[in-house]
Structure formats: C-alpha cells, structure tokens
Amino acid sequence: MNAMVPNNGLALLTTRTVGETTRLRRLAEETRVAIELLNYQVGQMPSPNLLLDLLPYQEARGSSQIENIVTTNDELYKGLALGECTETAKEVVRYKTALFAGMDILKARGVLSVGDIETIHAQFSANAPGLRTNLPGFESSLTRVARVKNGVREVIYTPPHGKPLLQRLLLDMLEYVYNDEMYLDHPLIKIALAHMQFERIHPFHDGNGRTGRILNILFLCQKDYLALPVLYASGEILRRREAYYAAFTVPEEEHGAARFVEFMLGIFQDTARRTLEIVNQIGKLTADYTSDWFLDQLKGRKSDLKKVLTTVFSKPYVRISDLNELHRETASRHLRQLVDKGVLREEKHGRDKVFLNEVLLGIFKADEGSTA
C-alpha cells in the first residue's frame, strides 16, 4: 500500500478476520486475568477515587507526550492546585475532561455513537471539531499519519478520504465492538482491533491518537472489565512508540491485524500490572503514614492526626479547608508538621495555600523520567 495515497479501500471491521489462534486466545485470557485482578484491587482501596485524581492525569500527560505536548508532573499538579495551568498543562486537563465526558455518556446510555465520539474529541480539539471534510482533489488538505525519526518526518500512512466513508467505517467499527451475538471474537481482541481500525480511519484533523486511547478505556469499562477508568496505556505506548508504529504499518497480507492485536494485548496486560503495582504502593504508603508508628512521631491528638492523614492520602493535594472537621489553626499546624516530615510540600498563590502530597506524587517520578 502506498503511504501517500488515501486508504479508501480500508476494509470494514465486520468483514475482517483476525484469525483467532490458540496463541492469541491465550494472550487475551492472560490479559483478562491481569485487568480483572487490577479491577478487584482497586475495589478494595479505601479511597478508589484517589486513582481518578492521579491516574487520568498521568494518562493525559503520557497521551499528550505522544503528541509531543510535554509537561511535568510537578507543573501539572501545581497548576491544578493553584489554578494556574500552563498551556501544555491545560491540554492535559482537557484530556481528562474528554475522558469523563465519555464516561458520563456510557453511564447514561451504555454505548457510544459516532456523534458521541465527536463530542469526546471536541473536548480537547475545539479548533477543528467534527469529522474531517478534506477538499476532494486537493492533496494539500489530505490528513496524513507521520512519525519523526532522527529529526526526519516520515509519512507512514494516509487515511481514507471523504466524510461519508469515515462515517460508514466508524458505524461499522462500533457495530463490531458492541454486537457480541454476531461477532464472536474475544472482547479484548475486539477492543485491540477497534483501536487499530480507529487509528486507520483517523477521522479527525488532529487528536486521533488521544481520542483512540480514550476509546480503549471506555470500551474496557463498557465490557465490564473495569468498574472505574483506571487502565491507561499511553505510558506503555510511549515507551514502545517505534514498535507501535511498526505494528500499525504491517500490511494485511502479512497478518497485520493479528500482529497489531498481539502488540496491543501486551500493552494492556503490562499496563494492568504496572497499575496494580501503583495501587499496591498507594496502599502501603497509606498504611504506613496512618499507622501508630508514624502518628507517634507527630504532636497533637491522635484522633485529629488520623483524620488529617486520612484526608491527605485521599487526594494528590489538599487545602486547609478540606479539613473542615478541625479548627483552622489545628489543621494548619498538623499540615505544617507533615511538611516538616517531607510528606507534603506547601505552595502559595497569593493568600491561598495548597499542600501537595510529595509521597504519593513520588510514585510517578520514575515514570516521568522513563517517558521523557
């Protein structure tokens, strides 16, 4: 296939056969076990919503970094806490907004439509909303998929051209994902294939990668693998970006679909295991810092200190107002103790103070370095 020519012959997903081999089926089942174990452990957390404050922003940061929108964890959480996000941090915040717009749709209706996908995409791409309407016959208006290697931009694919065709391909993709009576592939194989199909359709002028990665999460929730949207693959894709592009461009005659599915199942499985490690780290840190051993190192009534630390380990940053059960001076004094102990870091913005949880955010420091 000529990478410079629009792929208007892209096959409907409902007509595609991946060749569900014993190897693929086994890999899909191993991935299912890894995801369901993660889902169980998240359900055992005292404050599972903490993950919804931490992980979506990590996913958004990783996903945006794939699109060369780079921000640091410190810049991101500091900006969120103080309401002073840089433009790159705002891009990351928009990603989380788009993800939860999709979750709200799923809760309301149980499935997504093509219009819903456009709504999700519009959350972080207000300048070019809606499906592509490239001008026919004008090569300069064609959308192309490219990668940059050693400073050189290389076009690897030109997606289909023409809005009616894009709509038909997207409708067919959703039919394949949702109609389990007609299309009997393993649900995780379906999700991996749908990701490949969506990126090959590339229905928007920009933001296709971010939208596609959000759809992965939403499909996993819709298929009941996850109760909360906590499996975020952008970090793993970023680590294996070259392998991702290589799998994406394998021709059909060389079993491209099967190779891409195998790659994505590996991404899902490794992401589930890494996220489980994070969940376990959060659990250990929370137990350590709310234990009598740590409380005995602090000054004050133990019951008050326990309330403070329970709140501190329920979110990435707190304000004194979050501790409304305590007198303001008491809350402030206990938070300052935690600053002295290295648990929190105080940031000021005018008269406003926020306390970032250095211990929790430290979990992601290594990730920040490995995905830079």
N, C-alpha and C positions, 0 to 999 in steps of 0.2 A: 504494500500500500504506500502510495506517495504521500509523505508527511505534509506536503504543501497543498494537497487537493482536499476539499471538504469531503468528509466521510459520509456522504448522503446514502450510502448503501449499508449503513450500520444496521445489523440485524436486530429485530425485535427480541427483547429478552425472553418473551414467552415462547419463542421458536428456537432458542439456543439450548444446546445440550452440553452440560459441563463434563459429562462422563464421571458420575459419582462413584469413583473407585473405592475399594476397601481402604486404601491409604487415606483418601480424603474424608471418608466417613469416620474413620478412627480419629483423625485430627480434629474433625468437627466435634466429636464426642468429648475428646480431651479438653477442647476449648470450652465446651458447655460446662463441664465439671469445674473448670477454673473460674468461670464467670459466676456460676451459682454458688461456689464457695465464697467468693467475694461478696455476693449479694447477701448471703447468710451473715457473714461477719459484720457487714455494715448495719444490718438489722439488730445486732447485739450491742451496738455502740450506745452509750448513754445519751449522746447528742449527735445523731447522724446528720443533722442539718449543718454541723460544722464542716462536713465534707462538701456541702453545697456552697459554703463560703470559700473553701480553699481550692478544691479540685477544678471547678468550672473556670476559675481564673487561670489556673495552671494550664488547662487545656486551651483556653483562649490565647494565652501567651505563646504556647507552643504552636498552635494553629496559625497565629499571626506571624510567628517567626518563619514558618514555612513559606509564607507570602512575603518574607523579607521586611516585616514590621516588627522591629526589635525593641523590647522593653525589659527591664529587670524586675525581679520580684519586689525589690525594695521600692523602686519607682512606682510600681503598680499599687501595692498595698498602702504606701504612704499617701499616694494621690487619692485613693479611695477613702481613706480615713479622714483626710483633711479637705476633701472636695476640690483638690487642685490637680487633676489629672493632666498630664501632657497629652499631646495629640495621639502619640503612639499608645499610651495607656488608655485613652478614650476608645481607641479601636478595639482593644482587648475587652473593655467593658461592653461595647456594643455586641461582641460575640456572645457574651453570657446572656445579654438581653434577647438575642436571637434564639439561643438555645431554649430559654424558658418560655419564649413565645410559642415555640414548637411544643413544649411540654403542656402548656395550657390548652393548646388545640387537641392534643392527644387525650387529655383528661375530659375534655368536653365531648369529643366525637369518637375517639378510639382509633381513628385512622387519619391519614393525611391525604389531601387532594393536591393537584398541581397548583391551584391557587394558594394553598397553604404553604407550599414550598416557596412560592414567590413572596409571601408575607414574611417568612423566616429570613429569606435573603435580603429583603428590603430593610431589615433592622440594622444591617451594617453596610449597606450599599445604596444609600438614598440617592446618590448621583446618577445611578444607572439601574433603576428598578425594572422589574419585569423581564420576560423572556427576550432574547436577542431578536432584533429585527434588522439584521445586516442588509445593506443595499445589494440587490442582485446585480452581478456583473462588475462590482467594484471590489477588486482584490484588496484594496487598502482598508476596507471595512471588515474584512474577514477576521474572526476570532481565531487565535492560534494558541496552542499549548507549547511552551518552550521551557527549557532548563538552561541554567547558566553553569558552565563547567570551565574552570580555569579562566574565568573572566570573559568567556565567549558564549554568546546567546545562541542556542541551537533549537530550531523548531522541531519538535518531535511528533506533532500531530495537529491536524486541522479538523475540528469537529463538524458535524452536519450543519447545513446552511438552510435557513428558511423556517419561520416561526411555526407554520402548521406541522412540519415534520418534527420539530422539537416537542410540540405538544403531544403528538401521537406517540413518540418514543417515551416520554415521561409517563403518560397514562398507562402504557404497556408495562413499564417498569413497576409501577405501583400495583397493577393487576397481578404481576408475578409474585411480588412480595406478599400480598395480602390473601390471595386465593390459594389456600393450602389444600383444598379439595382437588383442584385441577393440577396444581404444580407441586409435586411431592418431594422436591429436594429438601435436604436438611435445612431448617430455618437459618442456621448460621452460614451455610453455603449460599442461601438466597441473599442474605444481607451483604456478604462479600461480593457476590455477583452484581447486586444492585449498586454497590459503590463503584465498581468498575464501569457499569453502564452509565451511571450518572456523570462520572468524570469524562466518559467518551462523548456523551451528549453535550456536556459543557454548555448548559442552556443560557447562561448569563454572560454579560460582557466581562464581569470580574466577580470575585468572591465565590467561584465554583468550588474550589478546594475546601474553603471554610464551610460552605453550605453542605457539601457532601459529607464532611466529617460530623457535622451536627446530625444529619440524617442517620448515620451509623448508630449514634446514641439513641435517637428516637425509635428506630426500628428495634433495637435491643430491648427497650422499655415496652414497646407495643407487643413484642413476642413474649413478654413476661419473664425474660431473663434477669431483668433488673427492676427493683421497686423504685429506685432513685437513679437519676442520671449521673452515675459515678465511674463509668468506664470511658476514659478519654485517651484516644490513640494517637493524638498529634505528636506527643513526645517521642513515641516509638517510631512513627513515620519520619520524624525529623532526623532521628539517629540513623535511619536506613534510607534516606532520601534517594540515593542513587539506585539502590535495589528496588525501591518503589517505582521509580521511573522505568527501570529495566523491565519489571514485571508488567507494567502498564502498556508497554510498546511491543510485547511479544505477539506476533501475528497469530490469527486464529488457526491457521494450518499447522502451527507448531504448538498446539494445545495451549494457546494464550490464556483462555478463560480458566482452565484448571490450574495453571501456574499462578495466576493472579489470586485465585481463591486460596490456594495453599499459602501464599505470602500473607494475605490479609488475616487468615485464621491464626497464623503465627503471631501477627501483630496483636490481635485481640487477646490471645492466650497470654502473651508476655505482658501486655498492659494489665490484664486482670491480676497477674501475680505481683507485678510491681505495686499496683494499687493496694493489694492485700497487705503487702509489706508496710505501706504507709498507714493503713488502718491499724495494723498491729503496733507500729511505732507511736501513733497517737494514743492508743490505749495504754501503752506502757508509760509514756510521759504523763498522761493524765493521772494514772495510778500513783506514780512516783511523787508528783507535785501536789497531790491531795492527801498523801499519806501522813500518818502521825509523825514519822521521822522528819519530814520536811516542815510540817506545821510547828514542830517543837523548836525549829531554828528561828521562828518569827516571834515578834512581840504582839500581844493582843489576845483577845478572847478567841479560843479555838473555833467556836461555832461561827463567829464572824469571819475568821480567816478561811474557813471551809467554804462559806458562801462566796467569798471573793474569788478563790481559786477555781471553784466550780464554774463561775461565770467566765473567768479568764480563759479557761480551757474549753469553752463552748463556742468561741469565735476567734478570728485572727487578730482582732484589735477591740479594745474596749474604751469607753469613756466613763468618767466618774458617774454620770447619770445612769449608766447601766446597772449600777449597784444601788438602786433606789430603796432597797430594804435597810440600808445602813445610813447613818448620818453622814453628810458630805465630808466632814473633816475626817471621820473614821475611815471612810472609803479611800480618801486621798492618801492618808497615812499608810494604809495597807498596800496600796498600789505603789507607793514610793519604796516600800520595803522590797517589793518584787523587782523594781528597777535596780535596786542595790544588789539584789541576788542574781541579776542577769537574766531573769525570766522575761521581763518586759523592757521595752525601750520607749521613753517618753518623747513625743513630738509635739511641738507647739505651733499653733497657727493663730496669731493674734492672742486673744484671751482663751481660745479653745485649746484643750489638751486631749491627745489621744495616746493610748498605750498599746504599742504593737507587741504581739506575743513572739518574742525572739526565738523561743524554744520550738514552738510549732512551725514558724516560718523557716527555721533552720533545717527542717526536714527536706525542704526543697532547694537548699543551697547547692547541694551536689548536682541535682538535676539541672540547675541553671548553668553550671559550668559545663556539663556534658552536652547540653544542647545549644551552646553558644556558637 
